[in-house]
Amino acid sequence: MRILLAHDYYRSSAPSGEDAVFRNERALLEKNRIEVIPFERFNDDIDDSSLSDRLRLAGDGAWSKRTHGELSDVIRRTRPDLAHFHNTFPLISPSAYAACQDNGVPVVQTLHNYRLICPGALLMRDGHPCEDCVGTSLLSALRYRCYRGSLPATGAVVWMLSRNRLQGTYRTLVNRYIALTKFAAGRLVAGGLPESRMEVKANFLPDAPAMGFGGGNYAVYVGRLSEEKGVRTLLEAWRYVEGFPLKILGDGPLRHELEEQTRRGALSVEFLGFRPREDIFEVVGNADVQVIPSECYENFPIVVLEAYACGTPIVASRIGSLDEIVVEGESGIKFEPGNPIDLARTLNGVLADRSCLHAMRRKARSLFEENYTADQNYIKLLEIYDRALADFDEARGRKQ
C-alpha cells in the first residue's frame, strides 16, 4: 500500500503534540513496510509581515490554489492508494481534499482538535469550555475574537469554515474522519461533521517504557503551566494535602506565579521544568499518582499514555475526554474540575488505600497494552483505511 501522508507543522516557537503524533504515525507505517509519500508544509515559512501578506494567507487558508496544483502533481507522479491528512491549517487548506478526489484518491483526516467546528480550535474561552459555536453560526467567535484575540485573524478562520461548509467540502470530500475519543467525536458530529464517516482511534506511545514500581511517595504533574490546565486549582489543593510532595514537570506562562504561590504557602511542591523523555518516564514511573487537573476539553493527552505505560494511576478532572479515558476505580480516580477541595479529598482518599493503588497500577498498564501500543494502533489504522477505500469505491460506483 502507498499512503500520501500530509501535515502542516506548527511554528517551532510553539511546538505541538500534533507534530509528534504525525512523526510517530509516519514511522509506524514505514516500520510496517507501507510506502509513505510525505506532503509537508511548515508554518515557520509564513510571512505575514504586511497587510497584503496577511490577506493572501487568509485567502489561501480557505482554499489554496497552489496546494491544489502542487498536490495534484504529486499524486499523478506517485499514485498513492490513499491520502491521510493531519493538520492542514493554514498552508495546506481544504483544497487538498479536492486535489485528492479529483485525482481518484480517497481521503482520511485525523482531527487532533476542534478546528472544523470552533475557530479557536479548542472549544475553550477564557480558560474554560465553550460550545457557543457548536451546531450554530460562528458569530460568537467573531464577537470574542477567539483566534489569537484578533478580529481579522478570527475573521479569516470563520471565512475558511463558512466557505467550505457552504461548498460541502467537509461533507463530501473526506471519506473518513478520525477522532481521538468518543467524546471528541460526539462534539464534532454535533458541530456538523457527518456521523457516518466518523471513526475513533486514540493516539499511541511508541517505544513504551517498562512499567514503573511507584512507591516514590510523591505525586507528579506533567504538562504546560497555563490557565486551562487547572494548575492554579492544583496548587490550591496542595494546601490541604499534608506529607505528600508534588513534582511538576513542564513550563509555561504561569510558572513564576505558581512558584511564588508555592513559596508564600510553604507548599511541598518542586518545579523541575522541561526534562528529556527518559527522565519523564523515570519520574512518572516512581510516582504514586499522576494528577491531570485540566479545566478544558483535552483531546487525548500524551501524558495519559505515559502514565498508563508506566503503570501510574491518574487523578483527573471529570471533564471531556478525560472522563472517558480514565476508568474510575480501575486506572484512576476523578474529581470535580476547578474544585481544589474535591481534588485534595480525592487524593487523600486514594493515598490512604495502598492496596487500591497497587491494583490500579496493574490495571493502568493492562489498559495501555490492550489499547495504546503501536501494534494496536497499526491494526486500527489499517481498518480505517480499508473502510475509507470501500466508501470511495462505493461513491464512485454511484456516480458511474
Backbone torsions as a table, in degrees:
resi	resn	phi	psi	omega
1	MET	NA	143.3	180.0
2	ARG	-118.7	119.8	-175.3
3	ILE	-115.3	125.5	170.0
4	LEU	-84.1	118.3	-176.1
5	LEU	-112.9	118.6	-171.7
6	ALA	-119.1	141.7	-179.5
7	HIS	-159.9	140.4	173.5
8	ASP	-105.4	108.5	-176.3
9	TYR	-70.7	141.7	175.5
10	TYR	-70.8	164.9	178.2
11	ARG	-61.1	143.7	-179.7
12	SER	-65.4	-21.3	177.5
13	SER	-77.0	-14.0	178.9
14	ALA	-138.6	66.9	-175.2
15	PRO	-61.6	149.8	-176.0
16	SER	-123.4	148.4	173.5
17	GLY	-62.2	-22.4	178.6
18	GLU	-62.2	-37.8	178.4
19	ASP	-61.2	-42.8	-179.8
20	ALA	-65.9	-41.5	179.4
21	VAL	-62.9	-41.3	178.3
22	PHE	-60.3	-47.4	-180.0
23	ARG	-62.9	-42.2	179.9
24	ASN	-62.1	-41.9	-177.7
25	GLU	-71.2	-35.5	176.1
26	ARG	-63.7	-46.1	179.5
27	ALA	-62.2	-36.7	179.6
28	LEU	-63.7	-45.5	179.5
29	LEU	-63.9	-45.0	-178.2
30	GLU	-65.8	-36.6	177.4
31	LYS	-60.7	-32.2	-179.9
32	ASN	-94.9	21.0	172.9
33	ARG	63.7	30.8	170.2
34	ILE	-90.5	129.2	178.1
35	GLU	-75.0	122.7	-178.4
36	VAL	-106.2	129.3	174.7
37	ILE	-108.2	103.7	-176.2
38	PRO	-78.2	139.4	171.0
39	PHE	-130.5	103.4	-168.8
40	GLU	-124.9	144.2	171.6
41	ARG	-129.8	158.8	-174.1
42	PHE	-131.8	121.2	-177.8
43	ASN	-67.6	-13.6	172.6
44	ASP	-63.1	-21.3	-178.9
45	ASP	-82.4	-5.7	-176.7
46	ILE	-69.6	130.5	173.7
47	ASP	-116.4	104.0	177.8
48	ASP	-118.4	37.3	-174.4
49	SER	-74.1	-21.1	-178.9
50	SER	-123.4	166.0	179.0
51	LEU	-62.0	-40.5	-179.6
52	SER	-65.4	-36.3	177.5
53	ASP	-65.1	-41.6	-179.2
54	ARG	-67.3	-39.3	178.4
55	LEU	-66.0	-41.0	177.8
56	ARG	-63.8	-41.7	179.0
57	LEU	-63.4	-39.9	178.9
58	ALA	-62.4	-43.4	179.2
59	GLY	-66.5	-43.6	179.7
60	ASP	-67.3	-31.3	179.0
61	GLY	-64.9	-31.9	178.3
62	ALA	-78.4	-39.9	-178.6
63	TRP	-165.9	103.6	-175.7
64	SER	-93.2	111.5	175.6
65	LYS	-65.1	-33.5	179.1
66	ARG	-62.9	-46.1	178.3
67	THR	-60.9	-44.4	-179.1
68	HIS	-58.0	-44.2	-179.1
69	GLY	-68.8	-46.8	-177.3
70	GLU	-66.7	-42.0	-179.0
71	LEU	-69.2	-36.9	176.1
72	SER	-59.1	-41.4	177.9
73	ASP	-62.6	-43.8	179.4
74	VAL	-61.6	-44.0	-178.4
75	ILE	-63.9	-44.7	-179.2
76	ARG	-65.3	-29.3	-179.0
77	ARG	-81.3	-35.6	-171.7
78	THR	-107.4	-20.5	178.4
79	ARG	51.5	63.4	176.6
80	PRO	-69.6	155.5	176.1
81	ASP	-81.1	-27.5	-175.3
82	LEU	-160.3	150.7	176.1
83	ALA	-113.5	132.3	179.5
84	HIS	-121.8	116.7	-178.1
85	PHE	-101.6	144.1	170.2
86	HIS	-108.6	-109.1	177.3
87	ASN	-82.0	133.2	176.4
88	THR	-115.4	1.5	-171.1
89	PHE	-103.4	130.9	-2.5
90	PRO	-103.7	-8.6	-167.1
91	LEU	-80.3	-31.5	-179.1
92	ILE	-80.2	-52.9	174.3
93	SER	76.0	162.5	179.6
94	PRO	-64.0	-12.6	177.7
95	SER	-62.2	-20.7	178.8
96	ALA	-64.0	-35.3	177.1
97	TYR	-60.7	-43.6	-179.1
98	ALA	-64.4	-39.0	178.5
99	ALA	-59.9	-39.9	178.8
100	CYS	-67.3	-51.9	-177.8
101	GLN	-62.3	-38.8	179.8
102	ASP	-63.9	-23.6	-177.6
103	ASN	-111.4	20.6	172.1
104	GLY	74.9	31.9	-178.6
105	VAL	-121.7	121.2	177.3
106	PRO	-68.5	158.0	-170.8
107	VAL	-123.4	133.7	170.0
108	VAL	-120.0	136.0	-180.0
109	GLN	-127.0	117.0	172.4
110	THR	-81.1	132.7	-178.5
111	LEU	-104.1	93.9	-178.6
112	HIS	-77.5	-18.4	-179.8
113	ASN	-146.6	-165.1	-175.5
114	TYR	-107.5	27.0	-174.7
115	ARG	-54.4	-36.3	-175.0
116	LEU	-74.8	-8.4	176.3
117	ILE	-127.4	-4.2	-175.9
118	CYS	-144.8	114.0	-179.3
119	PRO	-55.3	-30.2	176.7
120	GLY	-80.6	-11.3	173.7
121	ALA	78.6	-13.0	-171.5
122	LEU	-116.7	0.6	-172.7
123	LEU	50.2	51.0	-174.7
124	MET	-147.2	141.1	172.2
125	ARG	-143.7	134.1	-179.6
126	ASP	55.2	37.5	175.2
127	GLY	80.6	6.7	-176.8
128	HIS	-135.4	158.8	-178.9
129	PRO	-58.2	143.0	178.3
130	CYS	-143.5	129.4	177.6
131	GLU	-124.3	27.1	-177.0
132	ASP	-58.7	-30.0	-176.6
133	CYS	-99.0	-0.4	-176.6
134	VAL	-75.2	114.7	178.4
135	GLY	75.3	9.8	179.6
136	THR	-129.7	-163.3	175.7
137	SER	-76.1	173.8	-178.6
138	LEU	-103.1	19.2	-176.6
139	LEU	-65.4	-33.5	178.9
140	SER	-61.7	-36.0	178.5
141	ALA	-62.4	-41.1	177.0
142	LEU	-65.3	-42.2	-178.6
143	ARG	-59.5	-43.4	-175.3
144	TYR	-97.6	2.4	178.0
145	ARG	52.7	59.1	-167.2
146	CYS	-74.4	-15.1	177.3
147	TYR	-106.7	110.1	178.0
148	ARG	62.5	15.4	-180.0
149	GLY	66.5	19.5	-174.8
150	SER	-120.1	130.6	176.8
151	LEU	-66.1	-46.9	178.4
152	PRO	-62.1	-41.9	-178.9
153	ALA	-66.8	-41.9	177.1
154	THR	-64.4	-40.8	178.5
155	GLY	-58.9	-36.9	179.3
156	ALA	-65.5	-40.3	179.2
157	VAL	-70.1	-41.7	177.6
158	VAL	-60.2	-40.2	177.8
159	TRP	-63.1	-43.6	178.2
160	MET	-57.9	-48.9	-177.9
161	LEU	-67.2	-44.8	-177.0
162	SER	-64.5	-45.5	-179.5
163	ARG	-60.4	-45.7	-175.7
164	ASN	-76.1	-26.1	172.1
165	ARG	-66.3	-45.2	179.9
166	LEU	-63.6	-36.8	179.4
167	GLN	-75.3	-13.3	-176.9
168	GLY	78.7	17.1	-177.2
169	THR	-54.5	-50.0	-173.6
170	TYR	-74.2	-22.6	179.7
171	ARG	-85.4	-32.7	-168.3
172	THR	-115.1	-21.1	-172.3
173	LEU	-102.1	-2.4	177.5
174	VAL	-117.1	124.3	-176.6
175	ASN	-83.1	-32.7	176.3
176	ARG	-147.9	133.5	170.4
177	TYR	-101.4	146.6	175.0
178	ILE	-117.3	113.7	170.6
179	ALA	-96.5	154.9	-174.1
180	LEU	-86.6	-19.9	177.5
181	THR	-145.3	165.2	175.5
182	LYS	-65.1	-36.3	178.7
183	PHE	-61.0	-48.8	179.9
184	ALA	-61.1	-41.5	178.5
185	ALA	-59.2	-41.4	-180.0
186	GLY	-63.4	-41.3	179.3
187	ARG	-68.8	-39.7	-178.5
188	LEU	-66.0	-39.3	176.2
189	VAL	-67.0	-41.6	177.0
190	ALA	-60.9	-28.1	179.0
191	GLY	-83.8	-1.7	173.0
192	GLY	118.9	-5.1	178.6
193	LEU	-78.2	149.4	-173.0
194	PRO	-70.5	123.8	-178.3
195	GLU	-63.8	-34.4	-176.7
196	SER	-66.1	-16.7	-178.3
197	ARG	-110.3	8.5	-175.5
198	MET	-93.5	123.7	175.2
199	GLU	-111.6	159.8	175.4
200	VAL	-122.8	120.8	176.7
201	LYS	-145.3	122.3	-176.9
202	ALA	-75.0	167.9	168.5
203	ASN	-69.3	170.4	177.2
204	PHE	-136.3	167.9	-178.6
205	LEU	-118.8	111.7	177.7
206	PRO	-76.8	154.3	175.8
207	ASP	50.3	56.1	-176.6
208	ALA	-64.5	145.3	178.1
209	PRO	-76.3	167.7	172.1
210	ALA	-69.7	155.3	178.7
211	MET	-62.5	134.2	177.8
212	GLY	-80.5	170.3	-177.8
213	PHE	-102.3	-12.2	-175.5
214	GLY	65.0	-155.0	176.8
215	GLY	77.1	7.2	-179.5
216	GLY	-76.6	-7.0	-179.6
217	ASN	59.0	45.8	173.4
218	TYR	-156.5	161.4	172.2
219	ALA	-104.8	160.3	179.8
220	VAL	-133.6	143.2	169.0
221	TYR	-119.5	133.2	178.2
222	VAL	-125.0	122.3	177.1
223	GLY	152.5	-174.2	-178.3
224	ARG	-74.1	139.7	178.7
225	LEU	-94.4	81.5	-178.0
226	SER	-139.2	166.8	-169.4
227	GLU	-54.9	-49.4	-172.5
228	GLU	-69.1	-15.3	-178.6
229	LYS	-80.1	-4.6	176.2
230	GLY	75.2	22.0	-176.1
231	VAL	-72.5	-25.1	173.8
232	ARG	-65.2	-45.1	177.4
233	THR	-60.0	-40.5	-179.8
234	LEU	-58.1	-50.2	-178.5
235	LEU	-69.5	-35.6	177.2
236	GLU	-62.4	-39.1	179.6
237	ALA	-63.1	-31.3	-175.3
238	TRP	-70.9	-9.0	171.0
239	ARG	-67.0	-22.6	-175.3
240	TYR	-110.9	9.0	177.6
241	VAL	-112.6	113.3	-174.5
242	GLU	-106.7	139.6	173.9
243	GLY	70.1	23.3	-178.7
244	PHE	-143.1	103.2	-175.4
245	PRO	-69.4	159.6	174.8
246	LEU	-122.1	127.8	174.1
247	LYS	-106.0	131.7	-178.2
248	ILE	-113.7	119.2	176.8
249	LEU	-106.3	119.0	180.0
250	GLY	135.7	178.1	-177.4
251	ASP	-146.9	176.4	179.3
252	GLY	157.7	179.4	-171.6
253	PRO	-64.5	-20.4	-178.2
254	LEU	-95.4	4.0	-171.8
255	ARG	-59.5	-49.7	-176.9
256	HIS	-62.5	-40.3	178.2
257	GLU	-63.0	-42.5	-179.2
258	LEU	-68.8	-37.0	177.2
259	GLU	-64.5	-38.7	177.7
260	GLU	-66.6	-40.9	177.2
261	GLN	-61.3	-38.5	178.2
262	THR	-64.0	-42.8	-179.9
263	ARG	-66.5	-45.1	-178.7
264	ARG	-62.5	-39.2	-176.8
265	GLY	-92.1	1.1	-177.7
266	ALA	50.9	45.2	-177.3
267	LEU	-81.9	149.8	179.2
268	SER	-85.6	70.5	-175.8
269	VAL	-130.6	132.8	-179.5
270	GLU	-120.8	127.7	179.3
271	PHE	-97.0	117.6	-175.8
272	LEU	-103.2	-8.4	179.8
273	GLY	67.4	-162.6	176.9
274	PHE	-72.5	142.2	178.2
275	ARG	-137.3	154.8	175.5
276	PRO	-61.6	160.5	-176.5
277	ARG	-55.4	-41.6	-178.1
278	GLU	-64.2	-38.8	178.8
279	ASP	-66.2	-39.5	179.2
280	ILE	-60.5	-46.5	179.9
281	PHE	-60.7	-39.0	-179.4
282	GLU	-66.2	-46.5	-178.8
283	VAL	-65.9	-43.9	-179.8
284	VAL	-66.8	-41.7	-178.4
285	GLY	-64.6	-30.6	179.7
286	ASN	-86.9	-14.8	-178.7
287	ALA	-70.8	150.5	175.5
288	ASP	-78.1	-34.0	176.4
289	VAL	-148.7	156.2	170.3
290	GLN	-113.9	130.4	-177.8
291	VAL	-100.7	129.7	175.2
292	ILE	-124.2	94.0	-171.6
293	PRO	-95.5	28.0	-172.2
294	SER	-54.3	145.9	177.5
295	GLU	-118.4	16.9	176.7
296	CYS	-125.4	173.3	176.9
297	TYR	-80.7	90.1	172.0
298	GLU	-62.6	152.4	176.8
299	ASN	-90.4	-76.3	170.6
300	PHE	-147.7	88.4	-174.4
301	PRO	-63.5	133.4	176.6
302	ILE	-61.2	-27.6	-179.4
303	VAL	-62.4	-27.6	175.3
304	VAL	-65.8	-45.5	179.4
305	LEU	-62.9	-39.6	178.7
306	GLU	-63.1	-42.0	178.4
307	ALA	-64.7	-46.8	-179.5
308	TYR	-61.8	-42.1	179.2
309	ALA	-61.5	-37.5	178.8
310	CYS	-79.7	-8.8	-177.1
311	GLY	75.8	22.4	-176.4
312	THR	-93.9	120.4	178.3
313	PRO	-61.3	152.8	-175.8
314	ILE	-114.4	135.5	168.6
315	VAL	-107.0	111.4	-168.8
316	ALA	-130.5	155.4	171.9
317	SER	-63.6	140.6	176.6
318	ARG	-84.8	77.5	-173.8
319	ILE	-151.7	137.9	171.7
320	GLY	53.3	-137.4	-177.2
321	SER	-67.2	-27.2	178.1
322	LEU	-59.9	-37.2	179.9
323	ASP	-64.8	-25.0	178.5
324	GLU	-86.5	-42.3	-173.0
325	ILE	-73.8	-39.2	-178.4
326	VAL	-87.4	119.6	-176.5
327	VAL	-90.9	112.9	-174.6
328	GLU	-55.4	125.7	176.4
329	GLY	78.0	-6.0	-180.0
330	GLU	-113.5	-56.5	177.7
331	SER	-109.1	-1.9	-179.6
332	GLY	174.8	-175.0	179.9
333	ILE	-131.8	146.6	-177.9
334	LYS	-118.6	157.2	-179.4
335	PHE	-138.4	167.9	-179.4
336	GLU	-70.3	124.7	-178.3
337	PRO	-61.1	139.9	177.8
338	GLY	76.9	7.5	-177.0
339	ASN	-114.1	96.6	-176.9
340	PRO	-64.9	-32.2	179.0
341	ILE	-65.4	-44.1	179.1
342	ASP	-66.7	-37.6	176.7
343	LEU	-61.5	-47.9	-179.8
344	ALA	-62.7	-43.0	179.6
345	ARG	-61.9	-44.7	-180.0
346	THR	-63.1	-44.9	-178.6
347	LEU	-65.7	-46.2	179.4
348	ASN	-61.1	-36.5	-179.8
349	GLY	-66.4	-45.6	-177.5
350	VAL	-71.7	-32.9	179.2
351	LEU	-69.8	-23.7	179.9
352	ALA	-77.7	-10.5	-177.7
353	ASP	-119.9	85.5	-175.3
354	ARG	-67.4	-32.4	178.7
355	SER	-64.4	-36.5	176.8
356	CYS	-65.9	-40.8	177.8
357	LEU	-60.2	-44.6	-180.0
358	HIS	-62.9	-41.1	179.0
359	ALA	-64.3	-40.2	179.4
360	MET	-68.0	-31.6	176.7
361	ARG	-60.4	-46.9	-179.2
362	ARG	-64.6	-40.3	-179.0
363	LYS	-68.5	-38.7	179.9
364	ALA	-61.5	-45.6	178.6
365	ARG	-65.2	-38.7	178.7
366	SER	-62.2	-42.8	177.8
367	LEU	-60.9	-40.3	178.6
368	PHE	-61.8	-48.0	-176.5
369	GLU	-66.9	-30.0	-178.5
370	GLU	-80.7	-28.2	-168.3
371	ASN	-127.7	-23.6	-165.3
372	TYR	-124.9	17.8	176.8
373	THR	-83.3	166.4	177.9
374	ALA	-62.3	-40.8	-179.1
375	ASP	-63.2	-44.0	177.6
376	GLN	-62.1	-40.9	-178.7
377	ASN	-64.7	-40.9	-178.7
378	TYR	-62.6	-42.5	178.6
379	ILE	-60.5	-47.1	-178.9
380	LYS	-65.1	-38.1	-179.1
381	LEU	-64.4	-44.2	179.0
382	LEU	-64.0	-36.0	177.4
383	GLU	-62.7	-40.1	178.2
384	ILE	-67.0	-42.0	177.0
385	TYR	-58.4	-43.3	-179.4
386	ASP	-61.8	-41.1	-179.9
387	ARG	-69.9	-34.9	177.0
388	ALA	-65.8	-41.1	178.5
389	LEU	-64.4	-41.8	179.2
390	ALA	-65.3	-40.9	178.5
391	ASP	-62.7	-42.5	-179.7
392	PHE	-63.4	-45.3	-179.2
393	ASP	-64.1	-39.8	179.2
394	GLU	-64.0	-44.3	179.8
395	ALA	-64.3	-39.9	179.4
396	ARG	-67.0	-35.5	178.3
397	GLY	-65.5	-35.8	179.4
398	ARG	-67.6	-28.6	-178.7
399	LYS	-78.9	-22.4	-176.0
400	GLN	-80.6	NA	NA
